[in-house]
Every structure is written in C-alpha cells, then in structure tokens.
C-alpha cells in the first residue's frame, strides 16, 4: 500500500527580512523632502519668530531635542526589528524540527509491522495503520475508523473489563489475545493496551497488536513433534533395555555354562594325567583362558544388564558399580552416598539412575582427570511429588558447556532424564570441575 504524505515548505528568514536598502531610501527621500520644504517655506525662521516671545520656556531647544528623540526611536526600532527577526528564526527552526519529527513518527506509525491503533475511551477506532487493517482482515485502514476495537475480540465479554482497567490508568500486557478476523477465523495476537491524555485533554486509547498465529501454529507443531520424538526415544530405550536383558540372559545361560563346562573338563583332564606334563600344561592353559573369558563375559553382562539391579535393588547395584569402577581406577577417590527409600521404583527410573551414574563415571575416567568423585542419590518430597535426585561432582579439569562437542554421552543422558519428565542440569567451568544434576519423578510413567 502506498502512503501519500503532504509536505509543507517553510519560508526562510531571508525572505521574511525587510529590505534594508528600500527602507533607507525611503528615509533619505523623506529627509530630503523635509529639507526642501523647510528651505522653501523657511520653517525654521518661522519657528524662531513664533517661539521668541516664549524664550523663557526654552522652546528654541525643541528642534534638537526632537532630533535626538528621532534618532533614539530609530535605534529602538532597529533593535526591536532585529530581536523580532531572531525570534522568528527560532520559531521557524522549531517548527521545522517539529515537522521533521512528525514525519518520522508518521513513518514509524504507518510502516510498523505491528498493528497500531488510536481509539476513544469506549474503544471507537480513530486512526489505524495498514498493519492493523491487515491483521484484522481489512484492505484499508480507513475502514477501521468508527468501529469498536472490542467488537474484534473473539470473546467480547473481555473488553468491558479491559476498558475499565484502562480508564483507571492501568497498562495491560496480553501475551495471548484472541481476535476475530473479518472472515471469521480466530487470530492469536500479542497485545499492549494503554490510556493516555490526548491533545484535547480527553483520554484516548493506544492499542498495539502483533499477529502470532503462524508462530503459535509452528510452536504447537514443534511441541507435537517433540512429544512424538520423546515417545519414540522412550520406546527405543525400552527396546534397547529389553534387548540387553535378552543378550545378558543368553550370555549367562549359554556362554557362561559352556565356559564353566570347559573349565570343569580341563580340571578333570589336568587331575587325571599326572604322568603327562604337556597335557597338564595344556589343560592348565585351558583353565586360565576359560577363566579370563568368563571374567570378560561377566563384565559384559554387568554392562548389558546389571544382575544386582534385578536381585539386590538400585542402591546395591549402584554401589557395586562404583566399587568395580574404583577397583579399575585406584588413583581417583570415589564416594557414594544414598538417602531415602529406593524400593518400589519403576523399572525405567531404576535403569535411568543406574545408567546415569555409569555414564558419568565413564566420562570421568575418559576426560576429567579428576582426583575425587562424589555421587549422591536421594529420594525427596517436593511440591510436585516425590523425586529421585542424582548428583555427580568431580574436581577435574572441567570444560565449557557452550562449546558443542561431538560426543553423544551427555545428550543421551539428558534425553533419558527428560523422557521421564525429569530435569537435567550440567554445570562446568574449565579448571573447576563438573557437576551433573538430574531430578526424576519417582512415580509411574507411561
């Protein structure tokens, strides 16, 4: 839409200044004419003859006095004229500045992407910009003039309450206001309403609205997609844990029994061939290899599915995992503290807490170069119900969380916690260690 703006040209001070040469010429001509008339009529002699009888009153001094007064009046007139020109120049400059500012505000008002409206105390629209007309479904802002802003409310009953608040001088900020488009559909808008005193000292309403319908739609679609992704993530983790449990059971039942049978046979052979050293050495080697393989299988079983988690519960499983990690990393002092009742927690909460501690210890061993690690698991009662809080602190080298890293360990932990409706926090500073804190609802989850 093309905006037509009328411009007014102010006259310059030079145009308004009187012509000095013309005025001086007039003064010179009047003076010369006076001299000629006085010379012809001998006015001075006549004046002297007329005033001679009144010499006592010094009337003969009046011509000089009148001459001085005329000069003084001329000087006074010149000074007043000069001051008038200066004041006129200041007024013209101020008026030009006001016009320039009015042009700027008019441009801001008309070209603003948000809808701007001026209305009377009852909400009758007096002025609107093109964006306001576009938001409300009209082609021309002039079509809004005379209409009531409250008529565009999707819920018209809200307008009287807003109007009363505005008349009390309150400012209304609405993060979500539903307006009705001309074609009938509802628009979501952010609105700001305020009341100011107009030029005629009557209250007028300033209304600012921004259409966020598209943003709201995208936000809703994003929330739906995020919910679907979390549902898929939760299902993926459940399937992953079920597969790990199946593999752990198969390894324990099949491979574990086979290794145990190989070891028993090797022990039998070693004990029965006392007179054949080479066979005894081979049998002993089989025993040692089977023991090593069984140790590898046991560690693999522990990582796939901790047996202690099913048999002894969450606290014992975490304690055993911490002890095993401490045995492999004797240079790092690891403390584990637990408080609160941990029995009866859902399966997904147990495995999430266990995996959280397991992944944190793995990261400490790989990256932190820490000397001390503290693990705290406790069950607390909050306003939203009971929660399981897990906190892992280390005094390692730390890092900058703002720097994006290639690893997915932290991302996976965050996803595990948030899938259960929990909150994941990571605090780290280079040279000052790292803190990971997770709060997980202790109730049942879908």
KOLVEXTOR-142138 format. One record per residue (C-alpha): residue number from 1; residue in one letter; chain; y negated, z, x negated. Coordinates in nm, 2 decimals. Each point is the difference from the previous one (the first is absolute). Example, Ala and Ser with C-alpha at 12.3 -4.5 7.8 and 13.67 -1.06 7.14 Angstrom:
# residues 2
1;A;A;0.45;0.78;-1.23;
2;S;A;-0.34;-0.07;-0.14;
***
This chain:
# residues 446
1;X;A;0.00;0.00;0.00;
2;X;A;-0.34;-0.10;-0.14;
3;X;A;-0.27;0.27;0.00;
4;X;A;-0.36;-0.12;0.05;
5;X;A;-0.26;0.22;-0.16;
6;X;A;-0.37;-0.05;0.06;
7;X;A;-0.22;0.05;-0.30;
8;X;A;-0.36;0.11;0.00;
9;X;A;-0.24;-0.10;-0.28;
10;X;A;-0.26;0.26;-0.09;
11;X;A;-0.34;-0.11;-0.12;
12;X;A;-0.09;0.08;-0.35;
13;X;A;-0.29;0.22;-0.10;
14;X;A;-0.18;-0.29;-0.16;
15;X;A;-0.02;-0.18;0.33;
16;X;A;-0.15;0.30;0.17;
17;X;A;-0.26;0.08;-0.27;
18;X;A;-0.35;-0.11;0.10;
19;X;A;-0.17;-0.28;-0.20;
20;X;A;-0.22;0.18;-0.25;
21;X;A;-0.19;-0.32;-0.09;
22;X;A;-0.08;-0.07;0.36;
23;X;A;-0.13;0.35;0.06;
24;X;A;-0.21;0.00;-0.32;
25;X;A;-0.15;-0.33;0.11;
26;X;A;-0.09;0.13;0.34;
27;X;A;-0.16;0.31;-0.17;
28;X;A;-0.20;-0.23;-0.24;
29;X;A;-0.11;-0.22;0.28;
30;X;A;-0.12;0.29;0.22;
31;X;A;-0.18;0.15;-0.30;
32;X;A;-0.17;-0.33;-0.08;
33;X;A;-0.10;-0.06;0.37;
34;X;A;-0.14;0.35;0.01;
35;X;A;-0.20;-0.06;-0.31;
36;X;A;-0.14;-0.33;0.13;
37;X;A;-0.09;0.15;0.34;
38;X;A;-0.17;0.29;-0.17;
39;X;A;-0.19;-0.23;-0.24;
40;X;A;-0.13;-0.22;0.29;
41;X;A;-0.09;0.29;0.23;
42;X;A;-0.10;0.24;-0.28;
43;X;A;0.20;0.27;0.16;
44;X;A;-0.04;0.24;-0.29;
45;X;A;-0.38;-0.01;0.02;
46;X;A;0.01;0.05;0.37;
47;X;A;0.23;0.29;-0.04;
48;X;A;-0.23;0.16;-0.26;
49;X;A;-0.30;-0.05;0.23;
50;X;A;0.19;0.16;0.28;
51;X;A;0.11;0.30;-0.20;
52;X;A;-0.32;0.07;-0.19;
53;X;A;-0.14;0.23;0.27;
54;X;A;0.31;0.20;-0.02;
55;X;A;0.01;0.04;-0.38;
56;X;A;0.05;0.37;0.04;
57;X;A;0.35;-0.07;0.14;
58;X;A;0.10;-0.21;-0.31;
59;X;A;0.10;-0.29;0.23;
60;X;A;-0.07;-0.24;-0.28;
61;X;A;0.32;0.12;-0.17;
62;X;A;0.22;-0.12;0.28;
63;X;A;0.07;-0.35;-0.14;
64;X;A;0.15;0.14;-0.32;
65;X;A;0.20;0.25;0.20;
66;X;A;0.13;-0.26;0.24;
67;X;A;0.09;-0.22;-0.30;
68;X;A;0.20;0.28;-0.16;
69;X;A;0.17;0.08;0.33;
70;X;A;0.09;-0.37;0.04;
71;X;A;0.16;0.00;-0.35;
72;X;A;0.19;0.32;0.08;
73;X;A;0.12;-0.14;0.33;
74;X;A;0.12;-0.31;-0.18;
75;X;A;0.19;0.21;-0.25;
76;X;A;0.15;0.21;0.28;
77;X;A;0.10;-0.31;0.18;
78;X;A;0.17;-0.15;-0.31;
79;X;A;0.19;0.33;-0.06;
80;X;A;0.12;0.01;0.36;
81;X;A;0.10;-0.36;-0.01;
82;X;A;0.20;0.05;-0.31;
83;X;A;0.18;0.30;0.14;
84;X;A;0.08;-0.19;0.32;
85;X;A;0.15;-0.29;-0.21;
86;X;A;0.21;0.25;-0.20;
87;X;A;0.13;0.17;0.32;
88;X;A;0.07;-0.33;0.16;
89;X;A;0.20;-0.11;-0.31;
90;X;A;0.20;0.32;0.02;
91;X;A;0.07;-0.05;0.37;
92;X;A;0.10;-0.36;-0.05;
93;X;A;0.24;0.10;-0.28;
94;X;A;0.15;0.29;0.21;
95;X;A;0.04;-0.24;0.29;
96;X;A;0.17;-0.26;-0.22;
97;X;A;0.24;0.27;-0.13;
98;X;A;0.08;0.11;0.35;
99;X;A;0.07;-0.36;0.10;
100;X;A;0.22;-0.04;-0.30;
101;X;A;0.20;0.32;0.08;
102;X;A;0.02;-0.10;0.36;
103;X;A;0.14;-0.34;-0.11;
104;X;A;0.26;0.18;-0.21;
105;X;A;0.11;0.24;0.28;
106;X;A;0.01;-0.29;0.24;
107;X;A;0.23;-0.19;-0.23;
108;X;A;0.22;0.31;-0.06;
109;X;A;0.02;0.06;0.37;
110;X;A;0.08;-0.36;0.10;
111;X;A;0.23;-0.09;-0.28;
112;X;A;0.20;0.33;-0.02;
113;X;A;0.37;-0.04;0.05;
114;X;A;0.01;0.31;0.22;
115;X;A;-0.13;0.01;0.35;
116;X;A;-0.35;0.15;0.03;
117;X;A;-0.15;0.08;0.34;
118;X;A;-0.31;0.18;0.12;
119;X;A;0.02;0.15;0.35;
120;X;A;-0.20;0.22;0.24;
121;X;A;0.08;0.36;0.08;
122;X;A;0.25;-0.11;0.26;
123;X;A;0.17;-0.26;-0.23;
124;X;A;-0.17;-0.31;0.13;
125;X;A;0.00;-0.24;-0.29;
126;X;A;-0.34;-0.12;-0.11;
127;X;A;0.08;-0.18;-0.33;
128;X;A;0.33;-0.11;-0.17;
129;X;A;0.10;-0.21;-0.30;
130;X;A;0.24;-0.29;0.00;
131;X;A;0.29;0.21;-0.13;
132;X;A;-0.03;0.24;0.29;
133;X;A;0.02;-0.30;0.24;
134;X;A;0.30;-0.14;-0.18;
135;X;A;0.18;0.33;0.00;
136;X;A;-0.05;0.04;0.38;
137;X;A;0.09;-0.37;0.07;
138;X;A;-0.35;-0.15;0.07;
139;X;A;-0.14;-0.31;-0.16;
140;X;A;-0.37;0.11;-0.01;
141;X;A;-0.14;0.35;-0.07;
142;X;A;-0.26;-0.07;0.28;
143;X;A;0.29;0.02;0.25;
144;X;A;0.04;0.37;-0.09;
145;X;A;-0.35;0.09;0.09;
146;X;A;-0.01;0.20;0.32;
147;X;A;0.37;0.09;0.00;
148;X;A;0.11;0.36;-0.04;
149;X;A;0.19;0.08;-0.31;
150;X;A;0.22;0.25;0.19;
151;X;A;0.13;-0.29;0.21;
152;X;A;0.18;-0.13;-0.31;
153;X;A;0.20;0.32;-0.04;
154;X;A;0.37;-0.04;0.06;
155;X;A;-0.02;0.35;0.15;
156;X;A;-0.34;0.00;0.17;
157;X;A;0.03;0.37;0.08;
158;X;A;-0.07;0.08;-0.37;
159;X;A;-0.35;-0.15;0.00;
160;X;A;-0.18;0.28;0.21;
161;X;A;0.13;0.26;-0.24;
162;X;A;-0.12;-0.20;-0.30;
163;X;A;-0.33;-0.07;0.17;
164;X;A;-0.06;0.37;0.06;
165;X;A;0.08;0.08;-0.37;
166;X;A;-0.24;-0.27;-0.12;
167;X;A;-0.28;0.14;0.23;
168;X;A;0.05;0.34;-0.17;
169;X;A;-0.08;-0.17;-0.33;
170;X;A;0.36;0.00;-0.13;
171;X;A;0.15;-0.28;-0.21;
172;X;A;0.34;-0.13;0.11;
173;X;A;0.24;-0.15;-0.25;
174;X;A;0.31;-0.15;0.16;
175;X;A;0.28;-0.11;-0.24;
176;X;A;0.16;-0.17;0.30;
177;X;A;-0.18;-0.13;0.31;
178;X;A;0.17;-0.23;0.24;
179;X;A;-0.23;-0.27;0.14;
180;X;A;0.08;-0.26;0.25;
181;X;A;-0.05;-0.37;-0.10;
182;X;A;-0.16;-0.24;0.25;
183;X;A;0.34;-0.16;0.06;
184;X;A;0.15;0.34;0.08;
185;X;A;0.20;0.10;-0.31;
186;X;A;-0.07;0.32;-0.18;
187;X;A;-0.17;0.02;-0.34;
188;X;A;0.04;0.28;-0.25;
189;X;A;-0.33;0.08;-0.17;
190;X;A;-0.16;0.25;-0.23;
191;X;A;-0.33;0.11;0.16;
192;X;A;-0.30;0.21;-0.09;
193;X;A;-0.25;0.10;0.28;
194;X;A;-0.33;0.18;-0.05;
195;X;A;-0.32;0.06;0.19;
196;X;A;-0.35;-0.05;-0.16;
197;X;A;-0.35;0.00;0.13;
198;X;A;-0.14;-0.35;0.06;
199;X;A;-0.35;-0.13;-0.07;
200;X;A;-0.11;0.10;0.36;
201;X;A;0.13;0.35;-0.06;
202;X;A;0.30;-0.05;0.23;
203;X;A;0.35;0.05;-0.11;
204;X;A;0.21;-0.30;-0.08;
205;X;A;0.36;-0.03;-0.11;
206;X;A;0.11;-0.17;-0.32;
207;X;A;0.36;-0.12;0.03;
208;X;A;0.21;-0.13;-0.29;
209;X;A;0.35;-0.14;0.05;
210;X;A;0.25;-0.17;-0.23;
211;X;A;0.31;-0.18;0.13;
212;X;A;0.31;0.13;-0.17;
213;X;A;0.26;-0.14;0.24;
214;X;A;0.15;-0.23;-0.26;
215;X;A;0.00;0.28;-0.25;
216;X;A;0.17;0.23;0.25;
217;X;A;0.26;-0.27;0.08;
218;X;A;0.08;-0.05;-0.37;
219;X;A;0.01;0.38;-0.05;
220;X;A;0.25;0.03;0.28;
221;X;A;0.21;-0.29;-0.13;
222;X;A;-0.01;0.16;-0.35;
223;X;A;0.11;0.34;0.14;
224;X;A;0.28;-0.17;0.19;
225;X;A;0.11;-0.18;-0.31;
226;X;A;-0.02;0.32;-0.20;
227;X;A;0.21;0.18;0.25;
228;X;A;0.26;-0.28;-0.01;
229;X;A;0.00;0.01;-0.38;
230;X;A;0.05;0.37;0.00;
231;X;A;0.28;-0.03;0.25;
232;X;A;0.17;-0.26;-0.21;
233;X;A;-0.06;0.21;-0.31;
234;X;A;0.16;0.30;0.17;
235;X;A;0.29;-0.21;0.11;
236;X;A;0.04;-0.14;-0.35;
237;X;A;0.00;0.34;-0.15;
238;X;A;0.26;0.12;0.25;
239;X;A;0.22;-0.30;-0.08;
240;X;A;-0.05;0.06;-0.37;
241;X;A;0.10;0.36;0.02;
242;X;A;0.30;-0.09;0.21;
243;X;A;0.11;-0.26;-0.25;
244;X;A;-0.05;0.25;-0.29;
245;X;A;0.21;0.25;0.19;
246;X;A;0.27;-0.26;0.06;
247;X;A;0.00;-0.10;-0.37;
248;X;A;0.00;0.36;-0.11;
249;X;A;0.30;0.07;0.22;
250;X;A;0.19;-0.31;-0.12;
251;X;A;-0.07;0.08;-0.37;
252;X;A;0.10;0.36;0.05;
253;X;A;0.32;-0.08;0.20;
254;X;A;0.12;-0.31;-0.18;
255;X;A;-0.14;-0.01;-0.35;
256;X;A;0.00;0.38;-0.04;
257;X;A;0.37;0.03;0.10;
258;X;A;0.09;-0.30;-0.22;
259;X;A;-0.17;0.15;-0.30;
260;X;A;0.16;0.34;0.06;
261;X;A;0.34;-0.17;0.03;
262;X;A;-0.06;-0.19;-0.33;
263;X;A;-0.10;0.33;-0.17;
264;X;A;0.31;0.18;0.14;
265;X;A;0.23;-0.28;-0.12;
266;X;A;-0.16;0.00;-0.34;
267;X;A;0.04;0.37;-0.03;
268;X;A;0.37;-0.03;0.09;
269;X;A;0.06;-0.28;-0.26;
270;X;A;-0.18;0.21;-0.27;
271;X;A;0.21;0.30;0.07;
272;X;A;0.33;-0.19;0.01;
273;X;A;-0.03;-0.20;-0.32;
274;X;A;-0.03;0.27;-0.26;
275;X;A;0.18;-0.21;-0.27;
276;X;A;-0.22;-0.31;0.04;
277;X;A;-0.36;0.07;-0.13;
278;X;A;-0.13;-0.34;0.08;
279;X;A;0.09;0.03;0.37;
280;X;A;-0.15;0.35;0.01;
281;X;A;-0.32;-0.14;-0.14;
282;X;A;-0.01;-0.28;0.25;
283;X;A;0.07;0.25;0.28;
284;X;A;-0.27;0.23;-0.12;
285;X;A;-0.25;-0.29;-0.01;
286;X;A;0.09;-0.09;0.36;
287;X;A;-0.06;0.36;0.10;
288;X;A;-0.34;0.01;-0.17;
289;X;A;-0.11;-0.34;0.14;
290;X;A;0.11;0.09;0.35;
291;X;A;-0.20;0.33;-0.03;
292;X;A;-0.31;-0.19;-0.11;
293;X;A;0.04;-0.25;0.28;
294;X;A;0.05;0.28;0.25;
295;X;A;-0.32;0.16;-0.13;
296;X;A;-0.19;-0.33;0.05;
297;X;A;0.15;-0.03;0.35;
298;X;A;-0.10;0.36;0.08;
299;X;A;-0.36;-0.06;-0.11;
300;X;A;0.00;-0.33;0.20;
301;X;A;0.13;0.19;0.30;
302;X;A;-0.27;0.26;-0.04;
303;X;A;-0.27;-0.27;0.01;
304;X;A;0.16;-0.20;0.28;
305;X;A;0.06;0.30;0.23;
306;X;A;-0.03;0.36;-0.12;
307;X;A;0.31;0.18;0.10;
308;X;A;-0.18;0.33;-0.01;
309;X;A;-0.24;-0.13;0.27;
310;X;A;0.28;-0.03;0.25;
311;X;A;0.20;0.30;-0.11;
312;X;A;-0.26;0.26;-0.11;
313;X;A;-0.33;-0.10;0.16;
314;X;A;-0.34;-0.12;-0.11;
315;X;A;-0.10;0.29;-0.23;
316;X;A;0.33;0.01;-0.19;
317;X;A;0.00;-0.38;-0.04;
318;X;A;-0.35;-0.01;-0.14;
319;X;A;0.07;0.30;-0.23;
320;X;A;0.31;-0.17;-0.13;
321;X;A;-0.19;-0.33;-0.06;
322;X;A;-0.27;0.19;-0.18;
323;X;A;0.25;0.18;-0.22;
324;X;A;0.17;-0.33;-0.09;
325;X;A;-0.33;-0.16;-0.08;
326;X;A;-0.10;0.30;-0.22;
327;X;A;0.33;-0.03;-0.19;
328;X;A;-0.08;-0.36;-0.08;
329;X;A;-0.36;0.08;-0.10;
330;X;A;0.00;0.34;-0.18;
331;X;A;-0.35;-0.06;-0.14;
332;X;A;-0.16;0.03;0.34;
333;X;A;-0.01;0.34;0.18;
334;X;A;0.07;-0.06;0.37;
335;X;A;-0.05;0.27;0.27;
336;X;A;0.12;-0.03;0.36;
337;X;A;-0.13;0.23;0.28;
338;X;A;0.11;0.00;0.36;
339;X;A;-0.12;0.20;0.30;
340;X;A;0.07;0.00;0.37;
341;X;A;0.31;-0.09;0.20;
342;X;A;0.14;-0.35;-0.10;
343;X;A;0.30;0.00;0.23;
344;X;A;0.03;-0.22;0.30;
345;X;A;-0.24;-0.27;-0.12;
346;X;A;0.06;-0.36;0.11;
347;X;A;0.20;-0.22;-0.23;
348;X;A;-0.29;-0.23;-0.08;
349;X;A;-0.22;0.29;-0.10;
350;X;A;0.27;0.14;-0.23;
351;X;A;0.05;-0.33;-0.18;
352;X;A;-0.37;-0.07;-0.02;
353;X;A;-0.08;0.33;-0.17;
354;X;A;0.29;-0.04;-0.23;
355;X;A;-0.09;-0.36;-0.10;
356;X;A;-0.37;0.11;-0.04;
357;X;A;0.10;0.26;-0.26;
358;X;A;0.24;-0.23;-0.16;
359;X;A;-0.25;-0.28;-0.04;
360;X;A;-0.27;0.23;-0.12;
361;X;A;0.22;0.14;-0.28;
362;X;A;0.10;-0.36;-0.09;
363;X;A;-0.37;-0.09;-0.04;
364;X;A;-0.07;0.32;-0.21;
365;X;A;0.28;-0.10;-0.23;
366;X;A;-0.11;-0.36;-0.04;
367;X;A;-0.38;0.02;0.00;
368;X;A;-0.17;0.34;0.00;
369;X;A;0.09;0.15;-0.34;
370;X;A;-0.02;0.34;0.16;
371;X;A;0.10;0.34;-0.14;
372;X;A;0.02;0.18;0.34;
373;X;A;0.09;-0.11;0.35;
374;X;A;-0.03;0.22;0.31;
375;X;A;0.17;-0.09;0.33;
376;X;A;-0.08;0.19;0.31;
377;X;A;0.18;-0.06;0.34;
378;X;A;-0.10;0.22;0.30;
379;X;A;0.01;0.00;0.37;
380;X;A;-0.33;0.09;0.17;
381;X;A;-0.13;0.05;0.36;
382;X;A;-0.31;-0.20;0.08;
383;X;A;-0.20;-0.09;0.31;
384;X;A;0.21;-0.32;0.05;
385;X;A;0.33;0.18;-0.05;
386;X;A;0.23;0.08;-0.29;
387;X;A;-0.03;-0.21;-0.31;
388;X;A;0.18;-0.04;-0.34;
389;X;A;-0.24;0.00;-0.29;
390;X;A;0.12;-0.14;-0.33;
391;X;A;-0.23;0.03;-0.31;
392;X;A;0.08;-0.12;-0.35;
393;X;A;-0.24;0.08;-0.29;
394;X;A;0.03;-0.10;-0.36;
395;X;A;-0.23;0.05;-0.30;
396;X;A;0.06;-0.35;-0.14;
397;X;A;-0.24;-0.27;-0.11;
398;X;A;-0.09;-0.10;0.36;
399;X;A;-0.15;-0.33;0.11;
400;X;A;-0.27;-0.16;0.21;
401;X;A;0.13;-0.04;0.36;
402;X;A;-0.26;-0.27;0.06;
403;X;A;0.17;-0.24;-0.24;
404;X;A;0.27;-0.20;0.18;
405;X;A;0.34;0.02;-0.17;
406;X;A;0.30;-0.23;0.01;
407;X;A;0.25;0.28;0.08;
408;X;A;0.11;0.07;0.35;
409;X;A;0.11;0.36;-0.04;
410;X;A;-0.32;0.16;0.14;
411;X;A;-0.02;-0.27;0.27;
412;X;A;0.35;0.07;0.11;
413;X;A;-0.06;0.38;0.01;
414;X;A;-0.31;-0.05;0.21;
415;X;A;0.19;-0.23;0.24;
416;X;A;0.28;0.25;0.03;
417;X;A;-0.24;0.28;0.09;
418;X;A;-0.22;-0.20;0.23;
419;X;A;0.30;-0.14;0.19;
420;X;A;0.08;0.35;0.11;
421;X;A;-0.36;0.06;0.11;
422;X;A;-0.09;0.20;-0.31;
423;X;A;-0.29;-0.01;-0.24;
424;X;A;0.03;-0.10;-0.37;
425;X;A;-0.26;0.10;-0.26;
426;X;A;-0.02;-0.10;-0.37;
427;X;A;-0.25;0.17;-0.24;
428;X;A;-0.01;-0.09;-0.36;
429;X;A;-0.26;-0.01;-0.28;
430;X;A;0.06;-0.15;-0.35;
431;X;A;0.09;0.28;-0.23;
432;X;A;0.02;0.26;0.27;
433;X;A;0.34;-0.05;0.16;
434;X;A;0.11;-0.11;0.35;
435;X;A;0.05;0.17;0.33;
436;X;A;0.20;-0.15;0.29;
437;X;A;-0.01;0.17;0.33;
438;X;A;0.19;-0.10;0.32;
439;X;A;-0.02;0.15;0.34;
440;X;A;0.29;-0.09;0.23;
441;X;A;0.05;0.11;0.37;
442;X;A;0.31;0.21;0.02;
443;X;A;0.09;-0.11;0.35;
444;X;A;0.23;-0.28;0.13;
445;X;A;-0.10;-0.36;-0.06;
446;X;A;0.09;-0.32;0.16;
***
